[in-house]
Amino acid sequence: MDFELLGEIRNIEQVARVRLVDGRIREAEIHWYEAHGVGRTGFKIIRLFPETQ
């Protein structure tokens, strides 16, 4: 994983705060992989949202 998940995955849109490898914190649309009986096993950023001021 090339980012750190900082917040909850919220509602069906799967939006969460992440810290990128360069230190920036952004909102992102996250998809995850699940293994039966194990749960979430990996995450992938699908879209980064623009930084807000």
mmCIF file as Biopython writes it, N, C-alpha, C and O atoms, coordinates in Angstrom:
data_model
#
loop_
_atom_site.group_PDB
_atom_site.id
_atom_site.type_symbol
_atom_site.label_atom_id
_atom_site.label_alt_id
_atom_site.label_comp_id
_atom_site.label_asym_id
_atom_site.label_entity_id
_atom_site.label_seq_id
_atom_site.pdbx_PDB_ins_code
_atom_site.Cartn_x
_atom_site.Cartn_y
_atom_site.Cartn_z
_atom_site.occupancy
_atom_site.B_iso_or_equiv
_atom_site.auth_seq_id
_atom_site.auth_asym_id
_atom_site.pdbx_PDB_model_num
ATOM 1   N N  . MET A ? 1  ? 0.849   -1.166  0.000  1.0 0.0 1  A 1 
ATOM 2   C CA . MET A ? 1  ? 0.000   0.000   0.000  1.0 0.0 1  A 1 
ATOM 3   C C  . MET A ? 1  ? 0.901   1.238   0.000  1.0 0.0 1  A 1 
ATOM 4   O O  . MET A ? 1  ? 1.825   1.321   0.809  1.0 0.0 1  A 1 
ATOM 5   N N  . ASP A ? 2  ? 0.648   2.199   -0.894 1.0 0.0 2  A 1 
ATOM 6   C CA . ASP A ? 2  ? 1.481   3.393   -0.961 1.0 0.0 2  A 1 
ATOM 7   C C  . ASP A ? 2  ? 0.811   4.600   -0.322 1.0 0.0 2  A 1 
ATOM 8   O O  . ASP A ? 2  ? 1.075   5.738   -0.710 1.0 0.0 2  A 1 
ATOM 9   N N  . PHE A ? 3  ? -0.051  4.357   0.655  1.0 0.0 3  A 1 
ATOM 10  C CA . PHE A ? 3  ? -0.714  5.410   1.408  1.0 0.0 3  A 1 
ATOM 11  C C  . PHE A ? 3  ? -1.129  4.836   2.747  1.0 0.0 3  A 1 
ATOM 12  O O  . PHE A ? 3  ? -1.167  3.619   2.929  1.0 0.0 3  A 1 
ATOM 13  N N  . GLU A ? 4  ? -1.445  5.731   3.695  1.0 0.0 4  A 1 
ATOM 14  C CA . GLU A ? 4  ? -1.909  5.336   5.025  1.0 0.0 4  A 1 
ATOM 15  C C  . GLU A ? 4  ? -3.352  5.786   5.180  1.0 0.0 4  A 1 
ATOM 16  O O  . GLU A ? 4  ? -3.655  6.964   4.987  1.0 0.0 4  A 1 
ATOM 17  N N  . LEU A ? 5  ? -4.229  4.884   5.520  1.0 0.0 5  A 1 
ATOM 18  C CA . LEU A ? 5  ? -5.636  5.202   5.733  1.0 0.0 5  A 1 
ATOM 19  C C  . LEU A ? 5  ? -5.764  5.909   7.074  1.0 0.0 5  A 1 
ATOM 20  O O  . LEU A ? 5  ? -5.405  5.343   8.107  1.0 0.0 5  A 1 
ATOM 21  N N  . LEU A ? 6  ? -6.279  7.157   7.073  1.0 0.0 6  A 1 
ATOM 22  C CA . LEU A ? 6  ? -6.360  7.951   8.297  1.0 0.0 6  A 1 
ATOM 23  C C  . LEU A ? 6  ? -7.756  8.015   8.891  1.0 0.0 6  A 1 
ATOM 24  O O  . LEU A ? 6  ? -7.907  8.278   10.084 1.0 0.0 6  A 1 
ATOM 25  N N  . GLY A ? 7  ? -8.781  7.778   8.077  1.0 0.0 7  A 1 
ATOM 26  C CA . GLY A ? 7  ? -10.139 7.929   8.576  1.0 0.0 7  A 1 
ATOM 27  C C  . GLY A ? 7  ? -10.988 6.726   8.242  1.0 0.0 7  A 1 
ATOM 28  O O  . GLY A ? 7  ? -10.557 5.794   7.563  1.0 0.0 7  A 1 
ATOM 29  N N  . GLU A ? 8  ? -12.206 6.777   8.738  1.0 0.0 8  A 1 
ATOM 30  C CA . GLU A ? 8  ? -13.166 5.720   8.471  1.0 0.0 8  A 1 
ATOM 31  C C  . GLU A ? 8  ? -13.544 5.708   6.997  1.0 0.0 8  A 1 
ATOM 32  O O  . GLU A ? 8  ? -13.519 6.743   6.331  1.0 0.0 8  A 1 
ATOM 33  N N  . ILE A ? 9  ? -13.887 4.547   6.500  1.0 0.0 9  A 1 
ATOM 34  C CA . ILE A ? 9  ? -14.489 4.456   5.180  1.0 0.0 9  A 1 
ATOM 35  C C  . ILE A ? 9  ? -15.960 4.754   5.393  1.0 0.0 9  A 1 
ATOM 36  O O  . ILE A ? 9  ? -16.655 4.025   6.101  1.0 0.0 9  A 1 
ATOM 37  N N  . ARG A ? 10 ? -16.432 5.831   4.776  1.0 0.0 10 A 1 
ATOM 38  C CA . ARG A ? 10 ? -17.776 6.322   5.044  1.0 0.0 10 A 1 
ATOM 39  C C  . ARG A ? 10 ? -18.733 5.966   3.930  1.0 0.0 10 A 1 
ATOM 40  O O  . ARG A ? 10 ? -18.399 6.116   2.755  1.0 0.0 10 A 1 
ATOM 41  N N  . ASN A ? 11 ? -19.886 5.509   4.268  1.0 0.0 11 A 1 
ATOM 42  C CA . ASN A ? 11 ? -21.017 5.191   3.403  1.0 0.0 11 A 1 
ATOM 43  C C  . ASN A ? 11 ? -20.611 4.473   2.107  1.0 0.0 11 A 1 
ATOM 44  O O  . ASN A ? 11 ? -19.469 4.038   1.956  1.0 0.0 11 A 1 
ATOM 45  N N  . ILE A ? 12 ? -21.541 4.362   1.206  1.0 0.0 12 A 1 
ATOM 46  C CA . ILE A ? 12 ? -21.330 3.548   0.017  1.0 0.0 12 A 1 
ATOM 47  C C  . ILE A ? 12 ? -20.300 4.143   -0.945 1.0 0.0 12 A 1 
ATOM 48  O O  . ILE A ? 12 ? -19.783 3.437   -1.810 1.0 0.0 12 A 1 
ATOM 49  N N  . GLU A ? 13 ? -20.000 5.432   -0.801 1.0 0.0 13 A 1 
ATOM 50  C CA . GLU A ? 13 ? -19.052 6.060   -1.700 1.0 0.0 13 A 1 
ATOM 51  C C  . GLU A ? 13 ? -17.605 5.716   -1.368 1.0 0.0 13 A 1 
ATOM 52  O O  . GLU A ? 13 ? -16.717 6.000   -2.172 1.0 0.0 13 A 1 
ATOM 53  N N  . GLN A ? 14 ? -17.342 5.124   -0.231 1.0 0.0 14 A 1 
ATOM 54  C CA . GLN A ? 14 ? -16.013 4.676   0.162  1.0 0.0 14 A 1 
ATOM 55  C C  . GLN A ? 14 ? -14.990 5.814   0.168  1.0 0.0 14 A 1 
ATOM 56  O O  . GLN A ? 14 ? -13.904 5.683   -0.396 1.0 0.0 14 A 1 
ATOM 57  N N  . VAL A ? 15 ? -15.343 6.922   0.807  1.0 0.0 15 A 1 
ATOM 58  C CA . VAL A ? 15 ? -14.463 8.080   0.880  1.0 0.0 15 A 1 
ATOM 59  C C  . VAL A ? 15 ? -13.755 8.052   2.226  1.0 0.0 15 A 1 
ATOM 60  O O  . VAL A ? 15 ? -14.381 7.810   3.258  1.0 0.0 15 A 1 
ATOM 61  N N  . ALA A ? 16 ? -12.457 8.299   2.216  1.0 0.0 16 A 1 
ATOM 62  C CA . ALA A ? 16 ? -11.664 8.281   3.450  1.0 0.0 16 A 1 
ATOM 63  C C  . ALA A ? 16 ? -10.527 9.284   3.326  1.0 0.0 16 A 1 
ATOM 64  O O  . ALA A ? 16 ? -10.139 9.663   2.221  1.0 0.0 16 A 1 
ATOM 65  N N  . ARG A ? 17 ? -10.001 9.707   4.453  1.0 0.0 17 A 1 
ATOM 66  C CA . ARG A ? 17 ? -8.799  10.542  4.460  1.0 0.0 17 A 1 
ATOM 67  C C  . ARG A ? 17 ? -7.600  9.616   4.411  1.0 0.0 17 A 1 
ATOM 68  O O  . ARG A ? 17 ? -7.540  8.607   5.114  1.0 0.0 17 A 1 
ATOM 69  N N  . VAL A ? 18 ? -6.643  9.980   3.565  1.0 0.0 18 A 1 
ATOM 70  C CA . VAL A ? 18 ? -5.423  9.179   3.436  1.0 0.0 18 A 1 
ATOM 71  C C  . VAL A ? 18 ? -4.206  10.087  3.489  1.0 0.0 18 A 1 
ATOM 72  O O  . VAL A ? 18 ? -4.287  11.265  3.141  1.0 0.0 18 A 1 
ATOM 73  N N  . ARG A ? 19 ? -3.073  9.533   3.927  1.0 0.0 19 A 1 
ATOM 74  C CA . ARG A ? 19 ? -1.797  10.242  3.878  1.0 0.0 19 A 1 
ATOM 75  C C  . ARG A ? 19 ? -0.981  9.602   2.756  1.0 0.0 19 A 1 
ATOM 76  O O  . ARG A ? 19 ? -0.683  8.408   2.795  1.0 0.0 19 A 1 
ATOM 77  N N  . LEU A ? 20 ? -0.625  10.407  1.759  1.0 0.0 20 A 1 
ATOM 78  C CA . LEU A ? 20 ? 0.157   9.912   0.635  1.0 0.0 20 A 1 
ATOM 79  C C  . LEU A ? 20 ? 1.621   9.783   1.032  1.0 0.0 20 A 1 
ATOM 80  O O  . LEU A ? 20 ? 2.030   10.310  2.067  1.0 0.0 20 A 1 
ATOM 81  N N  . VAL A ? 21 ? 2.407   9.095   0.228  1.0 0.0 21 A 1 
ATOM 82  C CA . VAL A ? 21 ? 3.813   8.875   0.579  1.0 0.0 21 A 1 
ATOM 83  C C  . VAL A ? 21 ? 4.605   10.173  0.681  1.0 0.0 21 A 1 
ATOM 84  O O  . VAL A ? 21 ? 5.624   10.218  1.371  1.0 0.0 21 A 1 
ATOM 85  N N  . ASP A ? 22 ? 4.152   11.240  0.000  1.0 0.0 22 A 1 
ATOM 86  C CA . ASP A ? 22 ? 4.855   12.526  0.088  1.0 0.0 22 A 1 
ATOM 87  C C  . ASP A ? 22 ? 4.387   13.361  1.286  1.0 0.0 22 A 1 
ATOM 88  O O  . ASP A ? 22 ? 4.827   14.498  1.453  1.0 0.0 22 A 1 
ATOM 89  N N  . GLY A ? 23 ? 3.486   12.798  2.130  1.0 0.0 23 A 1 
ATOM 90  C CA . GLY A ? 23 ? 3.045   13.463  3.342  1.0 0.0 23 A 1 
ATOM 91  C C  . GLY A ? 23 ? 1.747   14.238  3.219  1.0 0.0 23 A 1 
ATOM 92  O O  . GLY A ? 23 ? 1.174   14.631  4.235  1.0 0.0 23 A 1 
ATOM 93  N N  . ARG A ? 24 ? 1.263   14.470  1.998  1.0 0.0 24 A 1 
ATOM 94  C CA . ARG A ? 24 ? 0.004   15.196  1.826  1.0 0.0 24 A 1 
ATOM 95  C C  . ARG A ? 24 ? -1.158  14.348  2.336  1.0 0.0 24 A 1 
ATOM 96  O O  . ARG A ? 24 ? -1.150  13.124  2.211  1.0 0.0 24 A 1 
ATOM 97  N N  . ILE A ? 25 ? -2.159  15.020  2.913  1.0 0.0 25 A 1 
ATOM 98  C CA . ILE A ? 25 ? -3.371  14.348  3.380  1.0 0.0 25 A 1 
ATOM 99  C C  . ILE A ? 25 ? -4.506  14.778  2.461  1.0 0.0 25 A 1 
ATOM 100 O O  . ILE A ? 25 ? -4.741  15.971  2.272  1.0 0.0 25 A 1 
ATOM 101 N N  . ARG A ? 26 ? -5.205  13.808  1.893  1.0 0.0 26 A 1 
ATOM 102 C CA . ARG A ? 26 ? -6.276  14.093  0.933  1.0 0.0 26 A 1 
ATOM 103 C C  . ARG A ? 26 ? -7.472  13.195  1.206  1.0 0.0 26 A 1 
ATOM 104 O O  . ARG A ? 26 ? -7.347  12.154  1.852  1.0 0.0 26 A 1 
ATOM 105 N N  . GLU A ? 27 ? -8.629  13.605  0.711  1.0 0.0 27 A 1 
ATOM 106 C CA . GLU A ? 27 ? -9.797  12.739  0.677  1.0 0.0 27 A 1 
ATOM 107 C C  . GLU A ? 27 ? -9.665  11.884  -0.573 1.0 0.0 27 A 1 
ATOM 108 O O  . GLU A ? 27 ? -9.224  12.373  -1.613 1.0 0.0 27 A 1 
ATOM 109 N N  . ALA A ? 28 ? -10.043 10.614  -0.486 1.0 0.0 28 A 1 
ATOM 110 C CA . ALA A ? 28 ? -9.893  9.716   -1.624 1.0 0.0 28 A 1 
ATOM 111 C C  . ALA A ? 28 ? -11.030 8.705   -1.665 1.0 0.0 28 A 1 
ATOM 112 O O  . ALA A ? 28 ? -11.595 8.325   -0.640 1.0 0.0 28 A 1 
ATOM 113 N N  . GLU A ? 29 ? -11.341 8.287   -2.881 1.0 0.0 29 A 1 
ATOM 114 C CA . GLU A ? 29 ? -12.278 7.175   -3.046 1.0 0.0 29 A 1 
ATOM 115 C C  . GLU A ? 29 ? -11.445 5.906   -2.981 1.0 0.0 29 A 1 
ATOM 116 O O  . GLU A ? 29 ? -10.509 5.728   -3.761 1.0 0.0 29 A 1 
ATOM 117 N N  . ILE A ? 30 ? -11.784 5.032   -2.059 1.0 0.0 30 A 1 
ATOM 118 C CA . ILE A ? 30 ? -11.014 3.822   -1.791 1.0 0.0 30 A 1 
ATOM 119 C C  . ILE A ? 30 ? -11.826 2.586   -2.159 1.0 0.0 30 A 1 
ATOM 120 O O  . ILE A ? 30 ? -13.013 2.499   -1.845 1.0 0.0 30 A 1 
ATOM 121 N N  . HIS A ? 31 ? -11.193 1.651   -2.815 1.0 0.0 31 A 1 
ATOM 122 C CA . HIS A ? 31 ? -11.779 0.327   -2.997 1.0 0.0 31 A 1 
ATOM 123 C C  . HIS A ? 31 ? -10.904 -0.645  -2.230 1.0 0.0 31 A 1 
ATOM 124 O O  . HIS A ? 31 ? -9.702  -0.424  -2.080 1.0 0.0 31 A 1 
ATOM 125 N N  . TRP A ? 32 ? -11.504 -1.716  -1.746 1.0 0.0 32 A 1 
ATOM 126 C CA . TRP A ? 32 ? -10.723 -2.677  -0.976 1.0 0.0 32 A 1 
ATOM 127 C C  . TRP A ? 32 ? -10.974 -4.085  -1.473 1.0 0.0 32 A 1 
ATOM 128 O O  . TRP A ? 32 ? -11.957 -4.374  -2.155 1.0 0.0 32 A 1 
ATOM 129 N N  . TYR A ? 33 ? -10.050 -4.939  -1.104 1.0 0.0 33 A 1 
ATOM 130 C CA . TYR A ? 33 ? -10.131 -6.355  -1.448 1.0 0.0 33 A 1 
ATOM 131 C C  . TYR A ? 33 ? -10.473 -7.121  -0.172 1.0 0.0 33 A 1 
ATOM 132 O O  . TYR A ? 33 ? -9.977  -6.799  0.907  1.0 0.0 33 A 1 
ATOM 133 N N  . GLU A ? 34 ? -11.318 -8.131  -0.304 1.0 0.0 34 A 1 
ATOM 134 C CA . GLU A ? 34 ? -11.686 -8.945  0.848  1.0 0.0 34 A 1 
ATOM 135 C C  . GLU A ? 34 ? -11.431 -10.411 0.550  1.0 0.0 34 A 1 
ATOM 136 O O  . GLU A ? 34 ? -11.576 -10.872 -0.582 1.0 0.0 34 A 1 
ATOM 137 N N  . ALA A ? 35 ? -11.050 -11.125 1.590  1.0 0.0 35 A 1 
ATOM 138 C CA . ALA A ? 35 ? -10.901 -12.575 1.498  1.0 0.0 35 A 1 
ATOM 139 C C  . ALA A ? 35 ? -11.972 -13.200 2.383  1.0 0.0 35 A 1 
ATOM 140 O O  . ALA A ? 35 ? -12.170 -12.776 3.521  1.0 0.0 35 A 1 
ATOM 141 N N  . HIS A ? 36 ? -12.650 -14.191 1.866  1.0 0.0 36 A 1 
ATOM 142 C CA . HIS A ? 36 ? -13.718 -14.841 2.609  1.0 0.0 36 A 1 
ATOM 143 C C  . HIS A ? 36 ? -13.191 -15.345 3.955  1.0 0.0 36 A 1 
ATOM 144 O O  . HIS A ? 36 ? -12.197 -16.069 4.018  1.0 0.0 36 A 1 
ATOM 145 N N  . GLY A ? 37 ? -13.867 -14.952 5.013  1.0 0.0 37 A 1 
ATOM 146 C CA . GLY A ? 37 ? -13.487 -15.388 6.342  1.0 0.0 37 A 1 
ATOM 147 C C  . GLY A ? 37 ? -12.358 -14.580 6.968  1.0 0.0 37 A 1 
ATOM 148 O O  . GLY A ? 37 ? -12.052 -14.752 8.148  1.0 0.0 37 A 1 
ATOM 149 N N  . VAL A ? 38 ? -11.731 -13.692 6.179  1.0 0.0 38 A 1 
ATOM 150 C CA . VAL A ? 38 ? -10.613 -12.895 6.683  1.0 0.0 38 A 1 
ATOM 151 C C  . VAL A ? 38 ? -11.005 -11.429 6.806  1.0 0.0 38 A 1 
ATOM 152 O O  . VAL A ? 38 ? -10.612 -10.758 7.761  1.0 0.0 38 A 1 
ATOM 153 N N  . GLY A ? 39 ? -11.769 -10.933 5.855  1.0 0.0 39 A 1 
ATOM 154 C CA . GLY A ? 39 ? -12.142 -9.523  5.841  1.0 0.0 39 A 1 
ATOM 155 C C  . GLY A ? 39 ? -11.285 -8.744  4.860  1.0 0.0 39 A 1 
ATOM 156 O O  . GLY A ? 39 ? -10.770 -9.304  3.892  1.0 0.0 39 A 1 
ATOM 157 N N  . ARG A ? 40 ? -11.134 -7.456  5.110  1.0 0.0 40 A 1 
ATOM 158 C CA . ARG A ? 40 ? -10.368 -6.595  4.209  1.0 0.0 40 A 1 
ATOM 159 C C  . ARG A ? 40 ? -8.901  -6.984  4.210  1.0 0.0 40 A 1 
ATOM 160 O O  . ARG A ? 40 ? -8.288  -7.119  5.269  1.0 0.0 40 A 1 
ATOM 161 N N  . THR A ? 41 ? -8.344  -7.161  3.029  1.0 0.0 41 A 1 
ATOM 162 C CA . THR A ? 41 ? -6.949  -7.578  2.923  1.0 0.0 41 A 1 
ATOM 163 C C  . THR A ? 41 ? -6.075  -6.560  2.211  1.0 0.0 41 A 1 
ATOM 164 O O  . THR A ? 41 ? -4.850  -6.652  2.290  1.0 0.0 41 A 1 
ATOM 165 N N  . GLY A ? 42 ? -6.659  -5.597  1.521  1.0 0.0 42 A 1 
ATOM 166 C CA . GLY A ? 42 ? -5.877  -4.590  0.819  1.0 0.0 42 A 1 
ATOM 167 C C  . GLY A ? 42 ? -6.757  -3.450  0.359  1.0 0.0 42 A 1 
ATOM 168 O O  . GLY A ? 42 ? -7.972  -3.601  0.232  1.0 0.0 42 A 1 
ATOM 169 N N  . PHE A ? 43 ? -6.138  -2.304  0.109  1.0 0.0 43 A 1 
ATOM 170 C CA . PHE A ? 43 ? -6.855  -1.117  -0.319 1.0 0.0 43 A 1 
ATOM 171 C C  . PHE A ? 43 ? -6.219  -0.560  -1.583 1.0 0.0 43 A 1 
ATOM 172 O O  . PHE A ? 43 ? -5.040  -0.792  -1.848 1.0 0.0 43 A 1 
ATOM 173 N N  . LYS A ? 44 ? -7.013  0.183   -2.370 1.0 0.0 44 A 1 
ATOM 174 C CA . LYS A ? 44 ? -6.525  0.799   -3.594 1.0 0.0 44 A 1 
ATOM 175 C C  . LYS A ? 44 ? -7.211  2.153   -3.737 1.0 0.0 44 A 1 
ATOM 176 O O  . LYS A ? 44 ? -8.426  2.255   -3.572 1.0 0.0 44 A 1 
ATOM 177 N N  . ILE A ? 45 ? -6.431  3.199   -4.045 1.0 0.0 45 A 1 
ATOM 178 C CA . ILE A ? 45 ? -7.008  4.517   -4.313 1.0 0.0 45 A 1 
ATOM 179 C C  . ILE A ? 45 ? -7.541  4.517   -5.734 1.0 0.0 45 A 1 
ATOM 180 O O  . ILE A ? 45 ? -6.812  4.228   -6.683 1.0 0.0 45 A 1 
ATOM 181 N N  . ILE A ? 46 ? -8.826  4.845   -5.871 1.0 0.0 46 A 1 
ATOM 182 C CA . ILE A ? 46 ? -9.448  4.948   -7.183 1.0 0.0 46 A 1 
ATOM 183 C C  . ILE A ? 46 ? -9.413  6.389   -7.673 1.0 0.0 46 A 1 
ATOM 184 O O  . ILE A ? 46 ? -9.171  6.639   -8.854 1.0 0.0 46 A 1 
ATOM 185 N N  . ARG A ? 47 ? -9.654  7.342   -6.769 1.0 0.0 47 A 1 
ATOM 186 C CA . ARG A ? 47 ? -9.690  8.757   -7.158 1.0 0.0 47 A 1 
ATOM 187 C C  . ARG A ? 47 ? -9.291  9.613   -5.976 1.0 0.0 47 A 1 
ATOM 188 O O  . ARG A ? 47 ? -9.755  9.387   -4.859 1.0 0.0 47 A 1 
ATOM 189 N N  . LEU A ? 48 ? -8.426  10.606  -6.214 1.0 0.0 48 A 1 
ATOM 190 C CA . LEU A ? 48 ? -8.090  11.609  -5.207 1.0 0.0 48 A 1 
ATOM 191 C C  . LEU A ? 48 ? -8.950  12.830  -5.452 1.0 0.0 48 A 1 
ATOM 192 O O  . LEU A ? 48 ? -9.132  13.242  -6.598 1.0 0.0 48 A 1 
ATOM 193 N N  . PHE A ? 49 ? -9.483  13.417  -4.385 1.0 0.0 49 A 1 
ATOM 194 C CA . PHE A ? 49 ? -10.272 14.623  -4.492 1.0 0.0 49 A 1 
ATOM 195 C C  . PHE A ? 49 ? -9.356  15.840  -4.361 1.0 0.0 49 A 1 
ATOM 196 O O  . PHE A ? 49 ? -8.328  15.765  -3.688 1.0 0.0 49 A 1 
ATOM 197 N N  . PRO A ? 50 ? -9.711  16.950  -4.990 1.0 0.0 50 A 1 
ATOM 198 C CA . PRO A ? 50 ? -8.881  18.157  -4.907 1.0 0.0 50 A 1 
ATOM 199 C C  . PRO A ? 50 ? -8.715  18.617  -3.457 1.0 0.0 50 A 1 
ATOM 200 O O  . PRO A ? 50 ? -9.594  18.416  -2.619 1.0 0.0 50 A 1 
ATOM 201 N N  . GLU A ? 51 ? -7.581  19.229  -3.188 1.0 0.0 51 A 1 
ATOM 202 C CA . GLU A ? 51 ? -7.338  19.770  -1.857 1.0 0.0 51 A 1 
ATOM 203 C C  . GLU A ? 51 ? -8.268  20.944  -1.619 1.0 0.0 51 A 1 
ATOM 204 O O  . GLU A ? 51 ? -8.494  21.753  -2.519 1.0 0.0 51 A 1 
ATOM 205 N N  . THR A ? 52 ? -8.808  21.041  -0.414 1.0 0.0 52 A 1 
ATOM 206 C CA . THR A ? 52 ? -9.665  22.155  -0.071 1.0 0.0 52 A 1 
ATOM 207 C C  . THR A ? 52 ? -8.923  23.084  0.874  1.0 0.0 52 A 1 
ATOM 208 O O  . THR A ? 52 ? -8.091  22.636  1.662  1.0 0.0 52 A 1 
ATOM 209 N N  . GLN A ? 53 ? -9.212  24.342  0.803  1.0 0.0 53 A 1 
ATOM 210 C CA . GLN A ? 53 ? -8.524  25.326  1.638  1.0 0.0 53 A 1 
ATOM 211 C C  . GLN A ? 53 ? -9.398  25.755  2.783  1.0 0.0 53 A 1 
ATOM 212 O O  . GLN A ? 53 ? -8.987  26.582  3.597  1.0 0.0 53 A 1 
#
